[in-house]
């Protein structure tokens, strides 16, 4: 998987332009607020149709403009393909090889990239939704049926929550519970299997990053278990009175979480900032390996000002991976002895040197 070029129009502070990228390491260098991160954001937008920085599409549109365009030309398994996104404040259209897709989610699984920025520490520090999103984004790229189930689950859950706020809703709620039952079972099983695989892949990666000093363990926590999954409807019924009082559904997959441990200790509670960064780096490198098997080659690695956050040893470990894939890296200075292609970013213009 490699990007051939990126075209942008009215995207944040980026000037209208087309940027040609090269094999290997592409370094975007410049002062802060010049457009380096925005370039990576535009690329990642082509991966899942959503920004890694905001949930509001309108925030990506340049000031005083009505819409933006992102045009990505890439090569996958020797075949050139294109993805175009046209975003207005209340409308988003996506085109694959010039053909408009019926649904935004249909773009997922065509172009693969892994995005890594200092903000990814939210995987450790922030709430469970960040960790569920990490799992879901990877699984959606691997499995279209998972994506469909997840979308249906979220829709039914929203309808059930709306119904809980209405009077005399008990009988109607049961209908939604029946709809949730089979979907819950499928999503639970796939998340559980994924975390088992993630453990297998991440353990040796983390051990190498820490020179064998730390053992990483990832634990999937869910109210759904192998033991109670057959009693889903009963559990929902038992929680109904509480749900009506709360006004939302208290039991189910929407509460799933991951717990990260190094040497048996909870990373969120006991690990240093450096250790937490290393766990996130292990997760991102594991994501690369998992998606490699899905796409038949490594996805593009997007590194947003990450090297400055890592010590010398971890930078060297990370850079070993860069020989195997296309990487686009942003920084304010670059002084590493690595083969690379340099791009200067200034005032929203990206120029190859």
Secondary structure, DSSP 4 states (H G I P E B T S, - for coil): -EEEEEEEESBTTPPSEEEE--SSEEEEE--TTSSHHHHHHHHHHHHHSS-SS-S-GGGGBPTT-SEEEEEEEEEETTEEEEEEEEEETTEEEEEETTEEPSSGGGGTTTS-EEEEEGGGGHHHHS-HHHHHHHHHHHHHHH-HHHHHHHHHHHHHHHHHHHHHTSTT-HHHHHHHHHHHHHHHHHHHHHHHHHHHHHHHHHHHHHHHHTTTS--EEEEEE-S--TTTGGGHHHHHHHTHHHHHHHTS--SSGGG-EEEEEETTEEHHHH--HHHHHHHHHHHHHHHHHHHHHHHTSPPEEEEES-GGGS-HHHHHHHHHHGGGS-EEEEES-----S--EEEEEETTEEEE-
